[in-house]
Amino acid sequence: MLTMRQGIRSLFTSISELVRRGQQGFSAPLSPGEDGRPRARITVVGLAIGGEDRRVLSTVSSRSQWNVLFADTCEKARAVADQLRAPVILCDRDLPGEDWRNVVEALASSPHRTCIVLVSKVVDEYLWNETVQRGGYDVLSKPLREEDVVRVVRLAWSYWNTARRGAARPATHR
């Protein structure tokens, strides 16, 4: 049985390893945005994403202003997303030993309002509705396609950014 201190140490070691692995090979210089200032990188966490889908995400990240970090458990994905204030988590529906519904709810409860995108072999309106009702943002079909990933992640990032800025503004009274 792990003590709390050992569990926390193990979690931080895992996060450090995820960050280290996620940053390797993704250090392309930031390109200027429309206003001439460097654009911020988008941090995307891939939860239980494997095989060809992982390769697609790695390819997209090398062409975009993204840092993609992979996690194999909900706890690791949440810890990385919270530590790095990641705006997007791509979560595979087929999670080993966990129900995707509970995972989406747990991840969506982040204080940073992370957008959860479910990745599933079967995508229909029912799944999308259930995902959104549980706090998710959208659903992507497997196998992942670069253009779909780019579109959905950019929209999720834009939504996250707008919501974050709106929450930071104080209410005005008239």
C-alpha positions as CSV (number, residue, x, y, z in Angstrom):
1,M,0.0,0.0,0.0
2,L,1.4,3.4,-1.0
3,T,1.5,6.2,1.5
4,M,0.1,9.5,0.5
5,R,3.6,11.0,0.1
6,Q,4.7,8.1,-2.2
7,G,1.5,8.5,-4.2
8,I,2.0,12.2,-4.6
9,R,5.7,11.7,-5.5
10,S,4.7,9.1,-8.1
11,L,2.1,11.4,-9.6
12,F,4.6,14.3,-9.9
13,T,7.2,12.0,-11.4
14,S,4.6,10.8,-13.9
15,I,3.7,14.4,-14.8
16,S,7.3,15.4,-15.2
17,E,7.9,12.4,-17.5
18,L,4.8,13.3,-19.6
19,V,5.9,16.9,-19.9
20,R,9.5,15.8,-20.8
21,R,8.3,13.3,-23.4
22,G,5.7,15.6,-24.8
23,Q,8.1,18.4,-25.4
24,Q,10.7,16.3,-27.2
25,G,10.5,17.0,-30.9
26,F,7.9,19.7,-30.6
27,S,10.1,22.7,-30.1
28,A,9.5,24.5,-33.4
29,P,9.9,28.2,-33.0
30,L,6.6,30.1,-32.5
31,S,5.5,31.8,-35.6
32,P,4.1,35.3,-35.5
33,G,0.3,35.8,-35.4
34,E,-1.7,38.4,-37.3
35,D,-0.6,41.1,-34.9
36,G,3.1,40.3,-35.3
37,R,3.4,38.9,-31.7
38,P,4.4,35.2,-31.3
39,R,1.3,32.9,-31.1
40,A,0.9,30.9,-27.9
41,R,1.2,27.1,-28.1
42,I,-1.9,25.1,-27.5
43,T,-1.4,22.3,-25.1
44,V,-3.4,19.2,-25.9
45,V,-3.6,16.1,-23.7
46,G,-4.3,12.8,-25.3
47,L,-5.9,10.3,-22.9
48,A,-5.5,6.7,-23.8
49,I,-4.9,7.6,-27.4
50,G,-2.9,4.9,-29.1
51,G,-1.5,3.5,-32.3
52,E,-2.3,5.4,-35.5
53,D,-4.3,8.1,-33.7
54,R,-1.3,8.9,-31.6
55,R,0.8,9.2,-34.8
56,V,-1.8,11.6,-36.3
57,L,-1.7,13.8,-33.2
58,S,2.1,13.8,-33.2
59,T,2.1,14.8,-36.9
60,V,-0.4,17.6,-36.4
61,S,1.5,18.9,-33.4
62,S,4.7,19.1,-35.4
63,R,2.9,21.2,-38.0
64,S,1.0,23.4,-35.6
65,Q,1.6,25.5,-32.5
66,W,0.7,22.6,-30.3
67,N,2.3,20.6,-27.5
68,V,0.7,17.2,-27.4
69,L,1.2,15.2,-24.2
70,F,-0.1,11.6,-23.8
71,A,-1.5,10.1,-20.6
72,D,-2.8,6.6,-19.9
73,T,-5.0,7.3,-17.0
74,C,-7.7,9.9,-16.1
75,E,-5.7,11.0,-13.1
76,K,-2.5,11.7,-15.1
77,A,-4.5,13.5,-17.8
78,R,-6.2,15.7,-15.2
79,A,-3.0,16.4,-13.3
80,V,-1.1,17.4,-16.5
81,A,-4.1,19.5,-17.8
82,D,-4.4,21.3,-14.5
83,Q,-0.6,21.9,-14.1
84,L,-0.2,23.2,-17.6
85,R,-3.7,24.8,-17.9
86,A,-4.3,22.7,-21.0
87,P,-7.3,24.0,-23.0
88,V,-8.1,20.6,-24.7
89,I,-8.1,16.9,-23.7
90,L,-8.8,14.3,-26.4
91,C,-10.2,11.3,-24.5
92,D,-10.6,7.9,-26.1
93,R,-14.0,6.4,-25.5
94,D,-12.6,2.9,-25.0
95,L,-10.8,3.5,-21.7
96,P,-9.4,0.4,-20.1
97,G,-11.3,-0.2,-16.8
98,E,-13.2,3.1,-16.8
99,D,-16.5,4.3,-18.1
100,W,-16.0,7.2,-20.5
101,R,-19.0,9.0,-19.0
102,N,-17.5,9.3,-15.6
103,V,-14.1,10.3,-17.1
104,V,-15.6,13.1,-19.2
105,E,-17.5,14.4,-16.1
106,A,-14.3,14.2,-14.0
107,L,-12.2,15.9,-16.5
108,A,-14.8,18.6,-17.4
109,S,-14.9,19.7,-13.7
110,S,-11.4,21.2,-14.1
111,P,-11.2,24.7,-12.6
112,H,-9.5,25.7,-15.9
113,R,-12.6,24.8,-17.9
114,T,-10.7,22.4,-20.1
115,C,-12.6,21.3,-23.3
116,I,-13.0,17.6,-23.4
117,V,-13.2,16.0,-26.9
118,L,-14.3,12.4,-26.9
119,V,-12.7,10.1,-29.6
120,S,-14.9,7.2,-30.7
121,K,-15.2,4.6,-33.4
122,V,-18.9,5.3,-33.5
123,V,-20.1,8.9,-33.7
124,D,-23.8,9.9,-33.8
125,E,-26.0,12.7,-32.5
126,Y,-26.9,10.6,-29.4
127,L,-23.3,10.3,-28.4
128,W,-22.6,13.9,-29.1
129,N,-25.6,15.0,-26.9
130,E,-24.6,12.7,-24.1
131,T,-21.0,13.9,-24.2
132,V,-22.1,17.6,-24.1
133,Q,-24.5,16.9,-21.3
134,R,-21.7,15.4,-19.2
135,G,-19.5,18.5,-19.7
136,G,-17.7,17.5,-22.9
137,Y,-17.1,19.8,-25.8
138,D,-17.3,17.6,-29.0
139,V,-16.8,14.2,-30.4
140,L,-14.2,13.1,-33.1
141,S,-14.4,9.9,-35.0
142,K,-11.7,7.2,-35.1
143,P,-9.5,6.8,-36.9
144,L,-8.5,10.4,-36.4
145,R,-8.0,12.5,-39.5
146,E,-5.6,15.5,-39.4
147,E,-8.1,18.0,-40.8
148,D,-10.8,17.0,-38.3
149,V,-8.4,17.2,-35.4
150,V,-7.1,20.6,-36.4
151,R,-10.6,22.0,-36.9
152,V,-12.0,20.7,-33.6
153,V,-9.0,21.5,-31.5
154,R,-8.8,25.1,-32.9
155,L,-12.6,25.6,-32.2
156,A,-12.2,24.2,-28.7
157,W,-9.2,26.4,-28.0
158,S,-11.1,29.4,-29.3
159,Y,-14.1,28.6,-27.1
160,W,-11.8,28.0,-24.1
161,N,-9.9,31.2,-24.6
162,T,-13.2,33.2,-25.0
163,A,-14.7,31.6,-21.9
164,R,-11.5,32.2,-19.9
165,R,-11.3,35.9,-20.9
166,G,-15.0,36.3,-20.1
167,A,-14.6,34.8,-16.7
168,A,-11.7,37.1,-15.9
169,R,-13.7,40.3,-16.6
170,P,-15.4,41.8,-13.6
171,A,-19.2,42.3,-13.9
172,T,-20.2,45.8,-14.7
173,H,-23.2,47.4,-13.0
174,R,-25.3,50.0,-14.8
